[in-house]
Amino acid sequence: MEIMILPLIGQMRHIEMLSSAPAVLYRWLMHMLSAMILVMILAIAVLFWPIPYAGFDVDPLTATVTFVEPGSAAAQAGLQLGESCPPARQPPMGCGAYPA
């Protein structure tokens, strides 16, 4: 009797593996679809949201201008080294508008 049960158990395992194959395929397809959507979002952000270089660098700790490229928009606007810039969430007052 035991000899008859063992082949049935082997067949049951085979049936379980066949029934889980669609779930594995579905999960793999969902992961691939999610990855493709994330790549498309990143590509659209890069293409349609370019951040132009203004021609100056700011130290993030002190919020002071550390470099101004000659002939850039920042240099034409009169931005100079050592000026302090307001935080991005403040009303636009321009660099150097805060009293020392």
DOGU-831469 format. One record per atom (N, C-alpha, C, O): x, y, z; residue in one letter; residue number from 1; chain. Coordinates in Angstrom, 2 decimals. Atoms other than C-alpha are relative to their C-alpha. Layout:
residues N
      xx      yy      zz type seq mol
       X       Y       Z    a NUM   A
...
//
This chain:
residues 100
      xx      yy      zz type seq mol
    0.81   -1.19    0.00    m   1   A
    0.00    0.00    0.00    m   1   A
    0.86    1.26    0.00    m   1   A
    0.52    2.26   -0.65    m   1   A
   -0.86   -1.17   -0.07    e   2   A
    2.82    2.40    0.78    e   2   A
    0.60    0.33   -1.37    e   2   A
    0.84    1.50   -1.69    e   2   A
   -0.57   -0.21    1.32    i   3   A
    4.22    1.94   -2.68    i   3   A
   -0.97    0.79   -0.87    i   3   A
   -0.54    1.59   -1.70    i   3   A
    1.00   -0.70    0.79    m   4   A
    0.98    3.22   -4.19    m   4   A
   -0.15    1.47    0.44    m   4   A
   -0.44    2.33   -0.38    m   4   A
    0.17   -1.37   -0.51    i   5   A
    0.86    6.34   -1.96    i   5   A
    1.15    0.89   -0.46    i   5   A
    0.92    2.05   -0.82    i   5   A
   -1.16   -0.83    0.36    l   6   A
    4.37    7.56   -2.77    l   6   A
   -0.11    0.57   -1.41    l   6   A
    0.17    1.75   -1.58    l   6   A
    0.15   -0.63    1.32    p   7   A
    3.71    8.00   -6.52    p   7   A
   -1.10    1.06   -0.01    p   7   A
   -0.99    2.04   -0.74    p   7   A
    1.06   -1.02   -0.06    l   8   A
    0.52    9.90   -5.67    l   8   A
    0.51    1.29    0.62    l   8   A
    0.15    2.38    0.18    l   8   A
   -0.57   -1.20   -0.62    i   9   A
    2.44   12.27   -3.40    i   9   A
    0.89    0.73   -1.00    i   9   A
    0.86    1.96   -1.07    i   9   A
   -0.84   -0.62    1.02    g  10   A
    4.94   12.87   -6.18    g  10   A
   -0.84    0.72   -1.05    g  10   A
   -0.46    1.79   -1.52    g  10   A
    0.88   -0.64    0.97    q  11   A
    2.09   13.64   -8.57    q  11   A
   -0.64    1.25    0.59    q  11   A
   -0.83    2.24   -0.12    q  11   A
    0.59   -1.18   -0.64    m  12   A
    0.53   16.03   -6.06    m  12   A
    0.99    1.16    0.01    m  12   A
    0.61    2.30   -0.25    m  12   A
   -1.01   -1.07    0.03    r  13   A
    3.78   17.97   -5.78    r  13   A
    0.13    0.57   -1.41    r  13   A
    0.28    1.79   -1.57    r  13   A
   -0.08   -0.45    1.39    h  14   A
    3.94   18.15   -9.57    h  14   A
   -1.19    0.90   -0.34    h  14   A
   -1.03    1.90   -1.02    h  14   A
    1.20   -0.81    0.25    i  15   A
    0.37   19.50   -9.69    i  15   A
    0.10    1.34    0.71    i  15   A
   -0.30    2.36    0.15    i  15   A
   -0.16   -1.25   -0.72    e  16   A
    1.16   22.11   -7.02    e  16   A
    0.97    0.92   -0.72    e  16   A
    0.74    2.13   -0.80    e  16   A
   -0.97   -0.82    0.71    m  17   A
    4.18   23.30   -9.00    m  17   A
   -0.62    0.57   -1.27    m  17   A
   -0.33    1.71   -1.64    m  17   A
    0.64   -0.51    1.21    l  18   A
    2.08   23.61  -12.15    l  18   A
   -1.00    1.10    0.33    l  18   A
   -1.13    2.07   -0.43    l  18   A
    0.99   -1.01   -0.35    s  19   A
   -0.60   25.60  -10.36    s  19   A
    0.65    1.29    0.49    s  19   A
    0.04    2.35    0.39    s  19   A
   -0.67   -1.21   -0.45    s  20   A
    1.95   28.04   -8.88    s  20   A
    0.76    0.70   -1.12    s  20   A
    1.18    1.85   -0.95    s  20   A
   -0.72   -0.60    1.12    a  21   A
    3.60   28.69  -12.25    a  21   A
   -0.68    1.28   -0.50    a  21   A
    0.02    2.25   -0.77    a  21   A
    0.63   -1.26    0.42    p  22   A
    0.97   31.28  -13.30    p  22   A
    0.20    1.12    1.01    p  22   A
    0.33    2.28    0.63    p  22   A
   -0.22   -1.01   -1.02    a  23   A
    1.40   33.08   -9.97    a  23   A
    1.41    0.58   -0.10    a  23   A
    1.61    1.78    0.05    a  23   A
   -1.39   -0.46    0.14    v  24   A
    5.16   33.26  -10.47    v  24   A
    0.13    0.86   -1.26    v  24   A
    0.78    1.90   -1.23    v  24   A
   -0.03   -0.78    1.24    l  25   A
    4.71   34.47  -14.04    l  25   A
   -0.68    1.35    0.19    l  25   A
   -0.18    2.38   -0.27    l  25   A
    0.71   -1.26   -0.27    y  26   A
    2.18   37.08  -12.91    y  26   A
    0.84    0.94    0.85    y  26   A
    0.92    2.13    0.56    y  26   A
   -0.84   -0.84   -0.87    r  27   A
    4.50   38.32  -10.15    r  27   A
    1.19    0.56   -0.79    r  27   A
    1.54    1.73   -0.62    r  27   A
   -1.13   -0.46    0.81    w  28   A
    7.44   38.51  -12.59    w  28   A
   -0.44    1.10   -0.96    w  28   A
    0.25    2.11   -1.12    w  28   A
    0.50   -1.03    0.92    l  29   A
    5.35   40.45  -15.12    l  29   A
   -0.32    1.30    0.72    l  29   A
   -0.06    2.38    0.19    l  29   A
    0.31   -1.22   -0.77    m  30   A
    4.17   42.88  -12.43    m  30   A
    1.28    0.74    0.39    m  30   A
    1.32    1.97    0.35    m  30   A
   -1.28   -0.63   -0.35    h  31   A
    7.75   43.51  -11.32    h  31   A
    0.61    0.69   -1.22    h  31   A
    1.11    1.80   -1.12    h  31   A
   -0.56   -0.60    1.22    m  32   A
    8.86   44.14  -14.90    m  32   A
   -0.80    1.23   -0.42    m  32   A
   -0.22    2.23   -0.83    m  32   A
    0.83   -1.15    0.33    l  33   A
    5.91   46.45  -15.55    l  33   A
    0.28    1.17    0.93    l  33   A
    0.36    2.31    0.48    l  33   A
   -0.32   -1.06   -0.96    s  34   A
    6.67   48.41  -12.38    s  34   A
    1.35    0.63   -0.30    s  34   A
    1.49    1.85   -0.24    s  34   A
   -1.32   -0.52    0.32    a  35   A
   10.33   48.74  -13.33    a  35   A
   -0.05    0.86   -1.26    a  35   A
    0.59    1.91   -1.33    a  35   A
    0.10   -0.79    1.23    m  36   A
    9.42   49.95  -16.83    m  36   A
   -0.70    1.33    0.25    m  36   A
   -0.32    2.35   -0.33    m  36   A
    0.69   -1.24   -0.31    i  37   A
    7.01   52.54  -15.42    i  37   A
    0.93    0.96    0.73    i  37   A
    0.94    2.15    0.44    i  37   A
   -0.95   -0.87   -0.70    l  38   A
    9.69   53.86  -13.04    l  38   A
    1.05    0.57   -0.94    l  38   A
    1.42    1.74   -0.81    l  38   A
   -0.98   -0.49    0.97    v  39   A
   12.21   54.12  -15.88    v  39   A
   -0.63    1.07   -0.89    v  39   A
    0.02    2.07   -1.20    v  39   A
    0.66   -1.01    0.84    m  40   A
    9.67   55.99  -18.01    m  40   A
   -0.22    1.30    0.77    m  40   A
   -0.06    2.38    0.19    m  40   A
    0.18   -1.21   -0.81    i  41   A
    8.90   58.43  -15.17    i  41   A
    1.32    0.75    0.12    i  41   A
    1.35    1.97   -0.01    i  41   A
   -1.31   -0.64   -0.09    l  42   A
   12.62   59.10  -14.72    l  42   A
    0.40    0.64   -1.32    l  42   A
    0.92    1.76   -1.32    l  42   A
   -0.36   -0.56    1.30    a  43   A
   13.15   59.62  -18.46    a  43   A
   -0.83    1.24   -0.31    a  43   A
   -0.29    2.22   -0.84    a  43   A
    0.84   -1.18    0.24    i  44   A
   10.21   62.03  -18.69    i  44   A
    0.44    1.16    0.87    i  44   A
    0.45    2.30    0.42    i  44   A
   -0.47   -1.07   -0.89    a  45   A
   11.48   63.97  -15.67    a  45   A
    1.28    0.63   -0.53    a  45   A
    1.46    1.84   -0.46    a  45   A
   -1.26   -0.53    0.52    v  46   A
   14.92   64.30  -17.24    v  46   A
   -0.23    0.81   -1.27    v  46   A
    0.41    1.85   -1.47    v  46   A
    0.23   -0.69    1.27    l  47   A
   13.57   65.34  -20.64    l  47   A
   -0.79    1.30    0.15    l  47   A
   -0.48    2.30   -0.50    l  47   A
    0.90   -1.15   -0.06    f  48   A
   10.86   67.77  -19.60    f  48   A
    0.20    0.90    1.20    f  48   A
   -0.52    1.89    1.35    f  48   A
   -0.25   -0.84   -1.15    w  49   A
   12.26   69.21  -16.39    w  49   A
    1.49    0.30    0.13    w  49   A
    2.11   -0.03    1.14    w  49   A
   -1.44   -0.31   -0.09    p  50   A
   15.75   70.44  -17.19    p  50   A
    0.23    1.14    0.98    p  50   A
   -0.53    2.11    1.00    p  50   A
   -0.37   -1.04   -0.94    i  51   A
   17.37   72.51  -14.48    i  51   A
    1.21    0.72   -0.58    i  51   A
    2.30    0.15   -0.60    i  51   A
   -1.13   -0.69    0.62    p  52   A
   19.53   75.15  -16.15    p  52   A
    1.04    0.41    1.03    p  52   A
    0.73    0.68    2.19    p  52   A
   -1.09   -0.43   -0.86    y  53   A
   22.89   76.03  -14.70    y  53   A
    0.02    1.52    0.01    y  53   A
    0.13    2.14   -1.04    y  53   A
    0.07   -1.46   -0.12    a  54   A
   22.73   79.60  -13.40    a  54   A
    1.37    0.66    0.05    a  54   A
    1.47    1.88   -0.05    a  54   A
   -1.35   -0.56    0.03    g  55   A
   26.50   80.04  -13.23    g  55   A
    0.57    0.32    1.37    g  55   A
    1.52    1.10    1.45    g  55   A
   -0.58   -0.22   -1.31    f  56   A
   27.12   80.00   -9.48    f  56   A
   -0.22   -1.23    0.88    f  56   A
   -1.12   -2.04    0.64    f  56   A
    0.11    1.08   -0.98    d  57   A
   27.65   77.56   -6.59    d  57   A
   -0.19    0.61    1.37    d  57   A
    0.35    1.67    1.67    d  57   A
    0.28   -0.47   -1.36    v  58   A
   26.41   77.95   -3.02    v  58   A
    0.39   -1.09    0.98    v  58   A
    0.10   -2.27    0.77    v  58   A
   -0.32    0.93   -1.07    d  59   A
   27.79   76.33    0.13    d  59   A
   -1.30   -0.35    0.74    d  59   A
   -1.96    0.55    1.25    d  59   A
    1.28    0.34   -0.62    p  60   A
   24.84   74.35    1.56    p  60   A
   -0.05    0.24    1.50    p  60   A
   -1.14    0.40    2.05    p  60   A
    0.00   -0.21   -1.44    l  61   A
   25.92   74.83    5.18    l  61   A
   -0.14    1.47    0.38    l  61   A
   -0.87    1.80    1.32    l  61   A
    0.02   -1.42   -0.36    t  62   A
   26.44   78.59    5.20    t  62   A
   -0.87    0.84   -0.92    t  62   A
   -1.12    2.00   -0.61    t  62   A
    0.83   -0.70    0.99    a  63   A
   24.26   79.58    2.20    a  63   A
    0.69    1.23   -0.56    a  63   A
    0.05    2.25   -0.82    a  63   A
   -0.75   -1.09    0.62    t  64   A
   27.02   81.80    0.83    t  64   A
    0.49   -0.44   -1.37    t  64   A
    0.73   -1.62   -1.61    t  64   A
   -0.45    0.26    1.36    v  65   A
   28.10   82.05   -2.79    v  65   A
    1.49   -0.31    0.04    v  65   A
    2.28    0.47    0.58    v  65   A
   -1.41    0.40    0.00    t  66   A
   31.40   80.20   -3.32    t  66   A
    0.64    0.13   -1.37    t  66   A
    1.87    0.15   -1.48    t  66   A
   -0.55   -0.10    1.35    f  67   A
   31.78   80.51   -7.11    f  67   A
   -1.00    0.69   -0.90    f  67   A
   -2.19    0.39   -0.88    f  67   A
    0.82   -0.65    1.02    v  68   A
   30.46   82.79   -9.84    v  68   A
    0.75   -0.10   -1.32    v  68   A
    1.88    0.37   -1.44    v  68   A
   -0.63    0.17    1.30    e  69   A
   31.21   81.90  -13.45    e  69   A
   -0.08    1.32   -0.77    e  69   A
   -1.16    1.88   -0.92    e  69   A
    0.02   -1.26    0.75    p  70   A
   32.25   84.99  -15.47    p  70   A
   -0.87   -0.11   -1.25    p  70   A
   -0.78   -1.10   -1.98    p  70   A
    0.84   -0.06    1.19    g  71   A
   29.73   85.93  -18.16    g  71   A
   -1.30   -0.78    0.14    g  71   A
   -2.10   -0.80   -0.81    g  71   A
    1.23    0.78   -0.18    s  72   A
   26.95   83.74  -16.70    s  72   A
   -1.15    0.92    0.40    s  72   A
   -0.96    2.12    0.61    s  72   A
    1.17   -0.77   -0.41    a  73   A
   23.45   84.86  -15.78    a  73   A
    0.18    0.55    1.41    a  73   A
   -0.28    1.65    1.71    a  73   A
   -0.25   -0.47   -1.36    a  74   A
   24.55   85.12  -12.14    a  74   A
    0.95    1.20    0.01    a  74   A
    0.74    2.16    0.75    a  74   A
   -0.94   -1.12    0.07    a  75   A
   27.47   87.38  -13.03    a  75   A
   -0.66    1.24   -0.60    a  75   A
   -0.39    2.35   -0.16    a  75   A
    0.70   -1.13    0.60    q  76   A
   25.26   89.56  -15.22    q  76   A
   -1.01    0.61    0.97    q  76   A
   -1.30    1.81    0.89    q  76   A
    0.94   -0.52   -1.01    a  77   A
   22.79   89.88  -12.33    a  77   A
    0.71    0.69    1.14    a  77   A
    0.06    1.32    1.97    a  77   A
   -0.76   -0.69   -1.04    g  78   A
   25.59   91.17  -10.08    g  78   A
    0.28   -0.84    1.23    g  78   A
    0.65   -0.29    2.27    g  78   A
   -0.28    0.88   -1.13    l  79   A
   26.00   88.16   -7.80    l  79   A
    1.50   -0.05    0.24    l  79   A
    2.27   -0.21   -0.71    l  79   A
   -1.43   -0.03   -0.32    q  80   A
   29.35   88.28   -6.00    q  80   A
    0.32   -1.07    1.03    q  80   A
   -0.56   -1.57    1.73    q  80   A
   -0.45    1.00   -0.96    l  81   A
   31.43   85.86   -3.93    l  81   A
   -0.26    0.47    1.42    l  81   A
   -0.11    1.65    1.73    l  81   A
    0.21   -0.31   -1.40    g  82   A
   30.56   85.72   -0.26    g  82   A
   -1.38    0.50    0.34    g  82   A
   -1.71    0.61    1.52    g  82   A
    1.37   -0.44   -0.29    e  83   A
   26.98   86.98   -0.61    e  83   A
   -0.80   -1.16    0.55    e  83   A
   -0.57   -2.32    0.20    e  83   A
    0.85    1.06   -0.54    s  84   A
   24.39   85.08    1.35    s  84   A
   -1.31   -0.04   -0.79    s  84   A
   -1.82    0.99   -1.22    s  84   A
    1.24    0.21    0.73    c  85   A
   21.32   83.63   -0.34    c  85   A
   -1.07   -0.46    0.97    c  85   A
   -0.78   -1.21    1.90    c  85   A
    1.08    0.44   -0.90    p  86   A
   17.93   83.16    1.33    p  86   A
   -0.34   -1.46   -0.25    p  86   A
   -0.05   -1.98   -1.33    p  86   A
    0.46    1.38    0.23    p  87   A
   16.53   79.66    1.81    p  87   A
   -1.03   -0.05   -1.12    p  87   A
   -1.67    0.95   -1.42    p  87   A
    0.90    0.13    1.16    a  88   A
   14.44   78.33   -1.06    a  88   A
   -1.45    0.20    0.38    a  88   A
   -2.26    0.52   -0.49    a  88   A
    1.39   -0.11   -0.41    r  89   A
   11.22   78.45    0.98    r  89   A
   -0.37    1.40    0.50    r  89   A
   -1.49    1.61    0.95    r  89   A
    0.28   -1.39   -0.40    q  90   A
   11.47   82.18    1.80    q  90   A
   -0.57    0.78   -1.19    q  90   A
   -0.38    0.37   -2.33    q  90   A
    0.45   -0.83    1.12    p  91   A
    9.76   84.89   -0.26    p  91   A
    1.21    0.50   -0.81    p  91   A
    2.26    0.77   -0.22    p  91   A
   -1.15   -0.40    0.83    p  92   A
   11.99   85.92   -3.21    p  92   A
    0.41    1.45    0.31    p  92   A
   -0.33    2.39    0.03    p  92   A
   -0.52   -1.32   -0.33    m  93   A
   14.10   88.83   -1.98    m  93   A
    1.33    0.23   -0.71    m  93   A
    1.81    1.36   -0.76    m  93   A
   -1.29   -0.13    0.65    g  94   A
   17.31   88.15   -3.89    g  94   A
    1.13   -0.29    0.97    g  94   A
    0.94   -0.23    2.19    g  94   A
   -1.16    0.29   -0.83    c  95   A
   20.75   87.27   -2.62    c  95   A
    0.51    1.27    0.65    c  95   A
    0.50    2.34    0.03    c  95   A
   -0.56   -1.14   -0.70    g  96   A
   22.25   89.59   -0.04    g  96   A
   -1.05    0.95    0.55    g  96   A
   -0.71    2.03    1.03    g  96   A
    1.05   -0.89   -0.47    a  97   A
   18.88   91.06    0.94    a  97   A
   -0.18   -0.04    1.50    a  97   A
   -0.84    0.84    2.06    a  97   A
    0.13    0.08   -1.44    y  98   A
   19.13   89.94    4.56    y  98   A
    1.01    0.90    0.68    y  98   A
    2.18    0.91    0.27    y  98   A
   -0.97   -0.85   -0.70    p  99   A
   20.73   92.44    6.94    p  99   A
    0.97   -0.85    0.81    p  99   A
    0.60   -1.89    1.36    p  99   A
   -1.03    0.77   -0.70    a 100   A
   23.95   91.27    8.51    a 100   A
   -0.08    0.19    1.49    a 100   A
    0.72   -0.39    2.23    a 100   A
//
